[in-house]
Amino acid sequence: MKRWLSLGAALLACLAAAGACTAREEATVAELQAQLLQQIKADAWETRGYTGRGVLSERVMAAMAEVPRHEYVDRYGPAAAYANRPLPIGHGQTISQPFIVALMTDLLNPEADHVVLEIGTGSGYQAAVLAALVSRVYSIEIIPELAESAERRLARLGVENVAVKTGDGYYGWPEAGPFDGIIVTAVGPDIPPALVAQLKPGGRMVLPVGTQYTAQNLTVVTRRADGGTDEEQVLPVAFVPLTGDR
Protein backbone atom coordinates (compact mmCIF):
# COMPACT_ATOMS: atom_id res chain seq x y z
CA MET A 1 0.00 0.00 0.00
CA LYS A 2 2.85 2.41 0.80
CA ARG A 3 4.25 1.80 -2.70
CA TRP A 4 0.96 2.79 -4.33
CA LEU A 5 0.57 5.81 -2.07
CA SER A 6 4.09 6.88 -2.94
CA LEU A 7 3.47 6.56 -6.67
CA GLY A 8 0.16 8.39 -6.36
CA ALA A 9 1.78 11.21 -4.43
CA ALA A 10 4.49 11.48 -7.06
CA LEU A 11 1.90 11.60 -9.85
CA LEU A 12 -0.11 14.28 -8.06
CA ALA A 13 3.05 16.31 -7.53
CA CYS A 14 3.88 15.96 -11.21
CA LEU A 15 0.38 17.04 -12.25
CA ALA A 16 0.57 19.98 -9.89
CA ALA A 17 3.81 21.05 -11.54
CA ALA A 18 3.01 20.04 -15.12
CA GLY A 19 5.36 22.64 -16.51
CA ALA A 20 8.32 21.09 -14.72
CA CYS A 21 7.37 17.60 -15.96
CA THR A 22 7.11 18.87 -19.50
CA ALA A 23 10.46 20.60 -19.19
CA ARG A 24 12.10 17.36 -18.00
CA GLU A 25 10.55 15.44 -20.90
CA GLU A 26 11.73 18.08 -23.36
CA ALA A 27 15.23 17.93 -21.90
CA THR A 28 15.27 14.15 -22.33
CA VAL A 29 14.13 14.40 -25.95
CA ALA A 30 16.71 17.11 -26.65
CA GLU A 31 19.48 14.97 -25.17
CA LEU A 32 18.42 11.89 -27.15
CA GLN A 33 18.14 13.91 -30.34
CA ALA A 34 21.60 15.41 -29.82
CA GLN A 35 23.03 11.91 -29.36
CA LEU A 36 21.31 10.77 -32.55
CA LEU A 37 22.77 13.64 -34.53
CA GLN A 38 26.24 12.66 -33.34
CA GLN A 39 25.59 9.06 -34.42
CA ILE A 40 24.47 10.24 -37.86
CA LYS A 41 27.67 12.27 -38.18
CA ALA A 42 29.71 9.24 -37.14
CA ASP A 43 27.93 6.99 -39.66
CA ALA A 44 28.48 9.54 -42.42
CA TRP A 45 32.20 9.55 -41.68
CA GLU A 46 32.43 5.75 -41.45
CA THR A 47 30.65 5.23 -44.79
CA ARG A 48 32.51 7.95 -46.70
CA GLY A 49 34.38 5.32 -48.70
CA TYR A 50 31.05 4.27 -50.22
CA THR A 51 29.21 7.57 -50.39
CA GLY A 52 31.99 10.07 -50.96
CA ARG A 53 30.32 12.22 -48.30
CA GLY A 54 32.07 12.14 -44.97
CA VAL A 55 30.05 15.13 -43.81
CA LEU A 56 26.38 15.77 -44.59
CA SER A 57 25.24 19.28 -45.41
CA GLU A 58 24.47 21.71 -42.61
CA ARG A 59 20.95 22.25 -44.02
CA VAL A 60 20.17 18.54 -43.89
CA MET A 61 21.55 18.16 -40.37
CA ALA A 62 19.51 21.20 -39.27
CA ALA A 63 16.36 19.58 -40.68
CA MET A 64 17.16 16.33 -38.85
CA ALA A 65 17.48 18.37 -35.65
CA GLU A 66 14.26 20.28 -36.31
CA VAL A 67 11.88 17.39 -37.04
CA PRO A 68 10.69 15.59 -33.86
CA ARG A 69 11.06 11.91 -34.79
CA HIS A 70 9.20 10.78 -31.67
CA GLU A 71 6.04 12.39 -33.04
CA TYR A 72 6.22 10.16 -36.10
CA VAL A 73 6.64 6.88 -34.21
CA ASP A 74 4.30 7.67 -31.35
CA ARG A 75 3.73 4.02 -30.48
CA TYR A 76 7.29 4.07 -29.10
CA GLY A 77 8.92 6.18 -26.40
CA PRO A 78 11.64 8.76 -27.11
CA ALA A 79 14.46 6.30 -26.35
CA ALA A 80 13.36 4.04 -29.23
CA ALA A 81 12.35 6.94 -31.47
CA TYR A 82 15.82 8.48 -31.33
CA ALA A 83 17.76 5.24 -31.70
CA ASN A 84 19.68 5.10 -34.97
CA ARG A 85 17.71 2.16 -36.36
CA PRO A 86 14.56 1.45 -38.38
CA LEU A 87 11.29 0.83 -36.54
CA PRO A 88 8.12 -1.05 -37.54
CA ILE A 89 5.11 1.22 -38.14
CA GLY A 90 2.52 -1.47 -38.90
CA HIS A 91 1.19 -3.04 -42.10
CA GLY A 92 4.57 -4.70 -42.67
CA GLN A 93 6.27 -1.32 -43.14
CA THR A 94 9.10 0.45 -41.33
CA ILE A 95 10.37 3.95 -40.73
CA SER A 96 13.94 4.11 -42.04
CA GLN A 97 17.06 4.38 -39.92
CA PRO A 98 17.71 8.10 -39.27
CA PHE A 99 21.16 7.96 -40.88
CA ILE A 100 19.61 6.58 -44.07
CA VAL A 101 16.95 9.31 -44.01
CA ALA A 102 19.67 11.94 -43.64
CA LEU A 103 21.89 10.37 -46.32
CA MET A 104 19.10 9.98 -48.88
CA THR A 105 18.03 13.56 -48.26
CA ASP A 106 21.59 14.81 -48.64
CA LEU A 107 22.11 12.84 -51.86
CA LEU A 108 19.05 14.58 -53.31
CA ASN A 109 20.88 17.94 -53.04
CA PRO A 110 17.66 19.72 -51.97
CA GLU A 111 17.27 23.45 -52.55
CA ALA A 112 14.74 25.82 -51.01
CA ASP A 113 12.81 26.26 -54.28
CA HIS A 114 12.67 22.57 -55.17
CA VAL A 115 9.54 20.47 -55.62
CA VAL A 116 10.13 16.89 -54.53
CA LEU A 117 8.24 13.61 -54.88
CA GLU A 118 8.41 10.93 -52.20
CA ILE A 119 7.33 7.35 -52.87
CA GLY A 120 6.30 5.64 -49.63
CA THR A 121 4.93 8.13 -47.10
CA GLY A 122 4.94 5.67 -44.20
CA SER A 123 4.63 7.66 -40.98
CA GLY A 124 5.37 10.98 -42.72
CA TYR A 125 8.81 11.43 -41.16
CA GLN A 126 10.88 11.55 -44.36
CA ALA A 127 8.31 13.91 -45.89
CA ALA A 128 8.63 16.22 -42.88
CA VAL A 129 12.43 16.29 -43.19
CA LEU A 130 12.12 17.15 -46.88
CA ALA A 131 9.46 19.76 -46.11
CA ALA A 132 11.95 21.63 -43.92
CA LEU A 133 14.29 21.93 -46.91
CA VAL A 134 12.22 22.43 -50.06
CA SER A 135 9.24 24.40 -51.32
CA ARG A 136 6.79 21.52 -51.80
CA VAL A 137 6.65 17.78 -51.19
CA TYR A 138 4.26 15.36 -52.88
CA SER A 139 4.11 11.99 -51.16
CA ILE A 140 2.42 8.77 -52.29
CA GLU A 141 1.55 5.85 -50.01
CA ILE A 142 0.02 2.62 -51.29
CA ILE A 143 -1.49 1.62 -47.93
CA PRO A 144 -4.57 3.80 -47.29
CA GLU A 145 -4.37 3.58 -43.48
CA LEU A 146 -0.78 4.81 -43.48
CA ALA A 147 -1.53 7.59 -45.95
CA GLU A 148 -4.46 8.81 -43.86
CA SER A 149 -2.61 8.68 -40.55
CA ALA A 150 0.45 10.41 -42.01
CA GLU A 151 -1.71 13.18 -43.47
CA ARG A 152 -3.38 13.74 -40.10
CA ARG A 153 -0.04 13.68 -38.29
CA LEU A 154 1.61 16.16 -40.62
CA ALA A 155 -1.37 18.50 -40.28
CA ARG A 156 -1.33 18.22 -36.48
CA LEU A 157 2.37 19.07 -36.43
CA GLY A 158 1.92 22.09 -38.68
CA VAL A 159 3.71 20.75 -41.75
CA GLU A 160 1.78 22.59 -44.44
CA ASN A 161 3.86 22.07 -47.60
CA VAL A 162 3.28 18.31 -47.98
CA ALA A 163 0.51 16.78 -50.09
CA VAL A 164 -0.25 13.10 -49.45
CA LYS A 165 -2.30 10.74 -51.57
CA THR A 166 -3.00 7.02 -51.67
CA GLY A 167 -1.70 5.32 -54.80
CA ASP A 168 0.93 3.16 -56.45
CA GLY A 169 4.11 5.16 -56.31
CA TYR A 170 5.75 3.13 -59.08
CA TYR A 171 3.86 5.35 -61.53
CA GLY A 172 4.58 8.58 -59.72
CA TRP A 173 2.39 11.69 -59.63
CA PRO A 174 2.62 13.03 -63.20
CA GLU A 175 0.10 15.85 -62.79
CA ALA A 176 2.25 17.36 -60.00
CA GLY A 177 5.55 17.01 -61.86
CA PRO A 178 8.09 17.43 -63.19
CA PHE A 179 10.12 17.21 -60.02
CA ASP A 180 13.53 18.51 -58.97
CA GLY A 181 14.04 15.36 -56.94
CA ILE A 182 12.42 12.01 -56.15
CA ILE A 183 13.00 9.78 -53.13
CA VAL A 184 11.81 6.17 -53.07
CA THR A 185 11.70 4.55 -49.63
CA ALA A 186 11.06 0.93 -50.68
CA VAL A 187 13.11 -1.40 -52.84
CA GLY A 188 12.31 -2.65 -56.33
CA PRO A 189 14.31 -4.64 -58.88
CA ASP A 190 14.50 -1.80 -61.38
CA ILE A 191 14.38 1.97 -61.73
CA PRO A 192 10.76 2.89 -62.53
CA PRO A 193 10.64 4.48 -66.00
CA ALA A 194 7.63 6.62 -65.05
CA LEU A 195 9.62 8.21 -62.24
CA VAL A 196 12.57 8.95 -64.52
CA ALA A 197 10.16 10.61 -66.95
CA GLN A 198 8.89 12.85 -64.13
CA LEU A 199 12.35 14.17 -63.26
CA LYS A 200 13.42 17.56 -64.54
CA PRO A 201 16.66 17.66 -66.55
CA GLY A 202 19.39 17.73 -63.92
CA GLY A 203 16.99 16.29 -61.34
CA ARG A 204 18.05 13.49 -59.05
CA MET A 205 16.28 10.38 -57.82
CA VAL A 206 17.53 8.48 -54.78
CA LEU A 207 16.25 4.93 -54.34
CA PRO A 208 17.24 1.42 -53.30
CA VAL A 209 17.53 -1.05 -56.19
CA GLY A 210 17.43 -4.82 -55.67
CA THR A 211 15.02 -7.28 -54.08
CA GLN A 212 13.97 -8.26 -50.59
CA TYR A 213 16.08 -11.42 -50.77
CA THR A 214 19.13 -10.26 -52.75
CA ALA A 215 21.63 -7.45 -52.56
CA GLN A 216 20.21 -3.94 -52.47
CA ASN A 217 22.13 -0.79 -53.33
CA LEU A 218 21.18 2.78 -52.62
CA THR A 219 21.35 4.37 -56.05
CA VAL A 220 21.39 7.95 -57.34
CA VAL A 221 19.86 8.52 -60.78
CA THR A 222 20.51 11.88 -62.48
CA ARG A 223 18.49 12.81 -65.53
CA ARG A 224 20.54 14.39 -68.28
CA ALA A 225 19.38 17.18 -70.58
CA ASP A 226 19.13 14.68 -73.46
CA GLY A 227 16.66 12.56 -71.47
CA GLY A 228 19.14 9.83 -70.62
CA THR A 229 20.30 9.03 -67.11
CA ASP A 230 23.50 8.60 -65.15
CA GLU A 231 23.40 6.07 -62.31
CA GLU A 232 25.64 5.71 -59.28
CA GLN A 233 25.48 2.95 -56.68
CA VAL A 234 26.20 4.49 -53.30
CA LEU A 235 25.73 2.09 -50.38
CA PRO A 236 24.49 -1.43 -49.58
CA VAL A 237 21.12 -1.11 -47.81
CA ALA A 238 18.09 -3.12 -46.69
CA PHE A 239 14.56 -1.85 -47.44
CA VAL A 240 11.08 -3.36 -47.43
CA PRO A 241 9.81 -4.16 -50.95
CA LEU A 242 7.92 -1.76 -53.18
CA THR A 243 4.42 -3.15 -53.56
CA GLY A 244 1.81 -2.82 -56.28
CA ASP A 245 0.29 -4.66 -59.24
CA ARG A 246 3.26 -5.33 -61.52
Salt bridges, closest charged atoms under 4 A:
GLU71 OE2 - HIS70 NE2 3.89
GLU71 OE1 - ARG156 NH1 3.41
ASP74 OD1 - ARG153 NH2 3.99
ASP106 OD2 - ARG53 NH1 2.70
ASP168 OD2 - ARG246 NH1 2.92
GLU175 OE2 - LYS165 NZ 3.55
ASP180 OD1 - LYS200 NZ 3.29
ASP226 OD1 - ARG224 NE 3.19
ASP230 OD1 - ARG224 NH1 3.03
